[in-house]
Amino acid sequence: MESDKVGRYAGMFSALGTGPRLRIVRLLLSAHPEGMVVGDIQSRLKIAPSTLSHHLEKLKHQRLVKVRRDRRFLWYSADTAAMRELLAFLYVECCSGSGAVTVESIVEACRK
């Protein structure tokens, strides 16, 4: 695999590597495809506005979330294309190559 792609994925994993950012991405995935306004994210996750802004900027920089302006509101949504790419990166190595993790075991873990 090209080192620039590995570097990109490493940056994405690093951005997801904090509890608040992971919670933000999970919340935005649950709100897909509409997304959520910043105030709703803040009230749901109880993150201070300035801290939330920092986390959202980091996720946006790594292209894990997208933002759109609707009049005076900023709507954030998970970038599902980037998420698919990141999951495919893991899948190719662990599931289709070595068989270390089966698709069935992933589906079962999601049901728990």
C-alpha positions as CSV (number, residue, x, y, z in Angstrom):
1,M,0.0,0.0,0.0
2,E,1.2,3.5,-0.8
3,S,2.7,5.3,2.2
4,D,0.6,8.4,1.5
5,K,-2.6,6.3,2.0
6,V,-1.3,4.7,5.1
7,G,-0.4,8.2,6.4
8,R,-4.0,9.4,5.6
9,Y,-5.5,6.5,7.5
10,A,-3.2,7.0,10.4
11,G,-4.4,10.6,10.6
12,M,-8.0,9.5,10.5
13,F,-7.4,6.9,13.3
14,S,-5.6,9.5,15.3
15,A,-8.6,11.9,15.0
16,L,-10.9,9.1,16.2
17,G,-8.5,8.3,19.0
18,T,-10.1,10.4,21.6
19,G,-13.3,9.6,23.5
20,P,-15.2,12.8,22.6
21,R,-14.4,12.6,18.9
22,L,-15.4,9.0,18.7
23,R,-18.7,9.9,20.4
24,I,-19.2,12.7,18.0
25,V,-18.7,10.5,15.0
26,R,-21.0,7.8,16.4
27,L,-23.7,10.4,17.1
28,L,-23.4,11.8,13.6
29,L,-23.5,8.4,12.0
30,S,-26.8,7.8,14.0
31,A,-28.1,11.0,12.5
32,H,-27.2,10.1,9.0
33,P,-28.0,11.5,6.4
34,E,-29.4,14.7,7.8
35,G,-26.7,15.4,10.3
36,M,-27.0,17.6,13.3
37,V,-26.6,21.3,14.2
38,V,-23.7,22.1,16.5
39,G,-26.1,23.1,19.4
40,D,-27.8,19.7,19.3
41,I,-24.4,17.9,19.3
42,Q,-23.3,20.0,22.2
43,S,-26.5,19.3,24.2
44,R,-26.5,15.6,23.5
45,L,-22.8,15.0,24.4
46,K,-22.4,17.7,27.1
47,I,-19.2,19.1,25.5
48,A,-18.3,22.7,26.1
49,P,-18.8,24.8,22.9
50,S,-15.2,25.8,22.5
51,T,-14.0,22.2,23.0
52,L,-16.7,20.9,20.6
53,S,-15.5,23.3,18.0
54,H,-12.0,22.1,18.4
55,H,-13.0,18.4,18.0
56,L,-15.3,19.1,15.0
57,E,-12.5,21.0,13.3
58,K,-10.1,18.1,13.8
59,L,-12.6,15.6,12.4
60,K,-13.3,17.9,9.5
61,H,-9.6,18.3,8.8
62,Q,-9.3,14.6,8.5
63,R,-12.4,14.5,6.3
64,L,-14.4,12.3,8.7
65,V,-17.2,14.9,9.0
66,K,-18.7,17.3,6.5
67,V,-20.2,20.7,7.4
68,R,-22.8,22.7,5.5
69,R,-24.3,26.1,6.3
70,D,-28.0,26.6,6.3
71,R,-28.7,30.2,6.9
72,R,-27.2,30.8,10.3
73,F,-26.8,27.2,11.4
74,L,-23.9,24.8,10.8
75,W,-24.9,21.3,10.1
76,Y,-22.4,18.5,10.6
77,S,-22.7,15.0,9.2
78,A,-20.5,12.0,9.1
79,D,-18.6,11.6,5.8
80,T,-19.7,8.1,5.1
81,A,-17.5,7.8,2.0
82,A,-14.4,8.4,4.2
83,M,-15.7,5.9,6.8
84,R,-16.2,3.2,4.1
85,E,-12.7,3.9,2.8
86,L,-11.2,3.6,6.3
87,L,-13.2,0.4,7.1
88,A,-12.2,-1.1,3.7
89,F,-8.6,-0.4,4.6
90,L,-8.9,-2.6,7.7
91,Y,-11.2,-5.2,6.0
92,V,-8.8,-5.9,3.2
93,E,-6.0,-6.9,5.6
94,C,-7.9,-8.7,8.3
95,C,-11.0,-10.2,6.7
96,S,-10.3,-10.9,3.1
97,G,-6.6,-11.6,3.2
98,S,-5.7,-13.5,6.3
99,G,-9.3,-14.3,7.5
100,A,-8.3,-13.2,11.0
101,V,-11.8,-11.7,11.4
102,T,-14.8,-12.9,9.6
103,V,-17.7,-10.8,8.3
104,E,-20.1,-12.9,10.3
105,S,-18.2,-12.1,13.5
106,I,-18.4,-8.4,12.8
107,V,-22.1,-8.6,12.2
108,E,-22.6,-10.6,15.4
109,A,-20.6,-8.1,17.4
110,C,-22.7,-5.3,16.1
111,R,-25.9,-7.0,17.3
112,K,-24.7,-7.2,20.9
